[in-house]
Amino acid sequence: GTSQVKLVKLKFSPDGAIGLCSFGIEPGALDLGPVIKKITEGEDVNRVNISVSAPYAIIRYVNFPRMEKGELDQALKFEAQKYIPFAISEVNLDSFILKSDLPDNKMLVLVAAVKKEFLSQRLKIMDDAGLKVNVVDIDSLALVNAFNFNYGEDGNLKDKTIALLNIGAAYSNLNILDSGIPRLSRDIQIAGNHFTKHLSDSLALDFKSAEELKLKPDASVADKINKATEAVLANISREVRVSFDYYESQNASSVVKIFLSGGGSQLSSFKDILANLLDIEVEYWDPLLKINTLGVADADKIKAVSKQMAIATGLALRG
């Protein structure tokens, strides 16, 4: 994340069961090296999966003529610039065929790009910490991975179009999934820090004090906290609505539900205000729902942090 480093360590059993070995959250993501060394200290970790996000990474979903993956890779060398707002020479490109059976001999392709310079910096930080990077993912795709692992077999979601909204510190990640397949991914530049700034301004507090108040609300200022939440959520909901309208104009389905995660979504009134603004069902989802957490920490502690661990869990599930 942009304000914290999160770690999720999983154990994969031969019978297919997955257990939580340990987890951690450390503040101070601006100075990554020391924080990464601290969070991995004593963890017997030498291989990690990491993710990147906006403004250094971007995802596009594109319909291509049906072809093999090797042909697609060649085609992207010439076609990618149409979809990626970075100079192609400055990025690492990857692609994945999501659906190969679209009408008119088409297929749906996920195209991802990450800035080379930023990625090199991240890889060096990991190397300096004695860690080998196994997988480099993008935040939005890690979210989708965690959600589908835990909820992919939920019959109530079969053939439904839903949205994942993860509220981080600096960015909110929005994904629209149709029957579990991602169809739109977007990073919104309104997130948890904006709630804190609004509280700071309205209550004449410094940023740190406002952040503490946001996490542990005082009943005496509950009204001002709700007003700050409503003001910022009005901006987020407008951006979400624009994305929903765009998706629905291009596809035959409508988003029927939003699943929430992220540390910035933990304000008590957040879910209800968002549901009211967008006139849609909203609920929190649990990234650790199908992961055995017994013996790692007490249930209350895990519940308190689980909303913040969605991206880290999605990364760990990559193995």
N, C-alpha and C positions, 0 to 999 in steps of 0.2 A: 504494500500500500504506500501512499504518499506521506503518511504520518506514523505508521507502525510497520514492523516486520512481524509476520506471523509464520509459525511453524506447525505443521501437522505431520506426525510420524505414524505410519500404519504398518500392521503386520498382516501378510497375506497367507492364510493357511491352505494346506493341500485340499481341504474339503470345500474350498471356495469362500469360507468365512473371512471377514476382514475385521481386525480389531485395532482400536486406537492404542498406540504405545505411549505417546506423549503429545503435548501441544504447548505452544508458548506464544505470547504476545509481548513485544518489546517496543517501546516508543523510540523515536529518533531516526526515522527512515532517511533523513537528509544526510546523515553521516553513516552510510550503510556498513562499512567495513567492521568497525568495533561492535555494532549492534548484531551483525550476523555471527561474529565470533562468540558473543555473549549468549545468544539464543541457542546456538548449537553446542555450547560447552557441556561436556558430560553426556552428550546424546548418542555417542557412537555413530555419528553420521559422517559419511564421506561422499555420498552421492545425493544430489538434490534435483528437483524439478522447480523451475522458476517461471514467472510470467512477467509480461510487460503490458503496458496499456498506453492510452493517449497521454501526451501528443506524439508518442514515438512509435505507435503501432496502429494499424487500421485493418478492418475486415470489410470485404465486399462480397455480396452474393450475386452471381452472374449466370445467366443462361447462355450456354455454349452449344454449338452443334455437337451431337454425340460423337465421342472419340475415345481412344484409349488414353491412359494417364500419361504415357510417354509423349504422345502427340499433343496432349494438353500442355505439358511442360514446355514443349517447343513453341506452341502457339502463344503462350503467355509472354515469351521473350519479346514478341512484337505487339501483343494486344494489351499488356498489363497497364501501360501508361494511360489508357483510356479510363481506367477505374481507380488508379492510385494517385493521390495528390502530392506525391513525393517524386523526385527524380529517381528513375528506376536504378540508376547507377549507385544511388545512396542507400538502397534497401536490400534486405534479404527477402526473397519472395517464396511463398509456398502455396500449395493449393490442395484441395480435397474435393472429390466428387461426392456430393451429398445425395443426389438422386439422378439415376441414369435413364429413367423411363418417362420423361416429360413428353407431352404431345409434340408433334412436328419434328420428331427425331432430335429433340433437345435434351440437355442435362443441366442440372443445377450444380454450380461449382462455388465453393468457398475459396476466395482469394485473400491471402493474408500477407501483409508487408510490415517489416520492422526495420527501423533506422539502424544501419550498420554501426555507426559510431556509438550510439547509445548501447546497442547490444554488446559491442566490444568492451565498453566500460563495465557493464554488468558482469560479463564473463571474467574480466580481470579481478573484480572485487571478490568473486567467488573463489577464483584460483588463489588469490592472496590469503583467503580464509581457509585454504586447504580443502576446498570442496570441488568435486567434479560435477559439472552440469550434465544431467542425463537428458532432460527435456526442456526446451524453451517454448512456452505456450503464451497465449494472450488471455488477459483477465476474463474477457467475456466468454471465451471458449471453455476456460476452467470452470466458470459458473455453470455453463450448460452441462458439462461432464458430471459435476456434483449433483445437479438437479436430476438428470436422467438416471443416474445410479440409484438415487433414493426414491424417485417418483415415477420412473419410466414405465413401471408395470401397473400403475394406478389406473384401474378400469374407468374411473370417473374422468380421466384426462384423455382417454383414447379418442383419436380423431378430433381433438379440441385444439384451438389456437389460444395460447396463453403467453403472458409476458413475465420475464424475470427482471426485477428492478433491484439493483444492489447499490445502496447509498454508502459510498466511501467518504473520505475526508475532503478530497479535492474534486473527484469525479463521481458521477453516478453512471453505472453500466446498465443499459437497457438491451434486452434480448427478446425477440419475438420468436416463439417456437410453434410450429405446426406439426402436430402428432410427434413431438419430440425432436423434430429436425429444425435447427436454427435457420431463420429466413431473413432476419434483420438484426444487426448489432450496432449499437451506437453508444458513444461516451458523451454524457451531458455534463457541461462545466458548471453545474450547480449541485452542491453536495453538503456534507456535514459541516464543513467550515463556514458555510454561508449561514447556517442556523446559529452557530456560535457568534459570528460577527453581528448578526441581527440582535441577538441577546445582549451582546457587549454594548452595542449602541443604545438600545432601549433602556438598559439598566445602569448605564455609565460604569461598566465593569471592564477590567482588562481582559484580554482574550483568554488567559489561563483560568481566571475565576469564572468567566462565562462558560467555558468548556466543562468545568467541574459542576456548575449549576445545571447544565444541560444533562449531564449523566446522573446527577443526584438532585432532582428538582426539589425546591423548597415550596411548600404549599402556599406560603404567603405571596409568592410571585407567579403562581400557576397560571393566572390570566395572561400575564405578559409572555410567559413561555408558550402558551397556546397561540397567542397572536403572532409571535415570531415564527412558530411552526407553520401557521396558516399562510403567512406572507411568503415564506420561502417555498412552501409546497405549491402555492399558486403558480410560481415560476416553473418549478419542476413539472407540474401537471400539464402546463401549456406545451412544454417540449415533448412530453410523453404523448399528448394528444396529437401533435403534429406527426409524430412517428406512426401512431396508430392509423391516422387518416391516410398517410402515404401508403402504408402496408395494405390497408383495406382497399385503396384505389387500384392496387396492382394485383390483388388476389381475391378469391371468391369467399374468403372467410373473415370473420371479425374476432378480435381479441375478447375473450369472455372472462378472463380472470388475471389478476396480477399477483405474483408471488414475490414477497419482500425479503431482503437480507441486507447485511451491512451494518457496521457500527453506527452509521449516521441515521439509521431508521429506528433506533431504539427509544426515541421519545414516546411517552405513553400514548399521546393522542395522534401519532403519526399515521397509523393504519386507517383509522376512522376518517380523519380529515382527507386523506388521499382518496379513499373510496367515495366520499361525498363529492369531491371536486371532479372526479372522472366518471362518476355514476357507474361504478364497476365493482365487482367483488374483489377484495384484497385480503390476503392472509400471509402470515410469515411461514417460511418453510425451514426445515431442520436439515442442515448439511450432514449431520451425523446420525440421521434417522435409522439407517440400516447398518451402522457400524457399531460393533460391540465396544462399549466404553467402560464396562465394569472393571473396577480395580485401578483405574487411572486417576480419577478424582471424584469427589462427591458430585451427585447429580445436580445440585444447585450451582456449583461452580461451572460445570460443563454447560448447563442451560444459559448461564449468564454470558458466556462468550461465544456460544454456537453461531449466533447470527453473524458474527464477525469472521467466521472461519470458512465461509463458503468457497472462496477462491483457493485458499490453501488446501482445503479438502479435495477440491477438484484436481489440483496438481498432484497431490499424494496418490490419488486413485489411478493416476497414469502408471504407477509402479516404478 
